[in-house]
């Protein structure tokens, strides 16, 4: 008996194709308690590329003191094909991180901003306003070097200290980052509290501010089991880029019982059922997630990985 496949039923008005922005090697591994060996990280990236994922975020040039799990970023990047057809972005927190990324030959970077005052203080050691002064030279210098810049905004749907985050505040932060020169804005539901109506309202608010869906990506966490529903709501708004993590790796250290990022496999299953093209080999991603779960010594939290295992 062959494995189960979803029946394809097109839904009117949805995009015909989406881009899956794979964040497993960076966002998925940065919160691991144990240090994952360099050769395992390299194999993880290479397997995800081979599975057909069009973008694979490889690592972060954050100071090792803050994220010791990714302290080998330079060594990892040195062994990757940065000039290949598949972009392998890296996260950079500041100008020093940018220096390291440039030295390593990176062609795609991402910066990580906050939609709230408290998270800016705790995670970036700055204020909501001053973060832009920190990012401005990073973005400017990167663009001068011909490097593409993506901007993440965290806490777009809720903050564990401040509670609900005003939509207009998220839009204000996001439009300023785009104004600095970021090519794409990834809106993060860092603690997974977003719901479908909230997703629609946020995308519509960006549209009213002159930011089209082609500039936006969605980054959902499944803490409360809402990630796939929220992704579907975003599809209905015309969003065509979704961040996802193979096997559902990762999570927010500030949210108890956070179950991590939207699993790449779960997203693919839904897209296949909707007849939306993505170009990724589901079996290859599942096999990679099973392999990585073995490296980490625990089962994958992805429902699709569990179902197909």
Secondary structure, DSSP 4 states (H G I P E B T S, - for coil): -PPP-PPP---TTS-SB-EEEE-IIIIITTT-SSPPPHHHHHHHHHHHHHTT-SEE--EE---TTT-GGGTTHHHHHHTS-TTSSSB--EE--SHHHHHHHHHHT-SEEEEEEESSHHHHHHHHSS-TTHHHHHHHHHHHHHHHTT-EEEEEEE-SS-BTTTBS--HHHHHHHHHHHHHHT-SEEEEEETTS---HHHHHHHHHHHHHTT--GGGEEEEEB-TTS-HHHHHHHHHHTT--EEEEBGGG----TTSTT---BPBHHHHHHHHHHHT-B----HHHHHHHHHHHHHHHTS----HHHHHH-
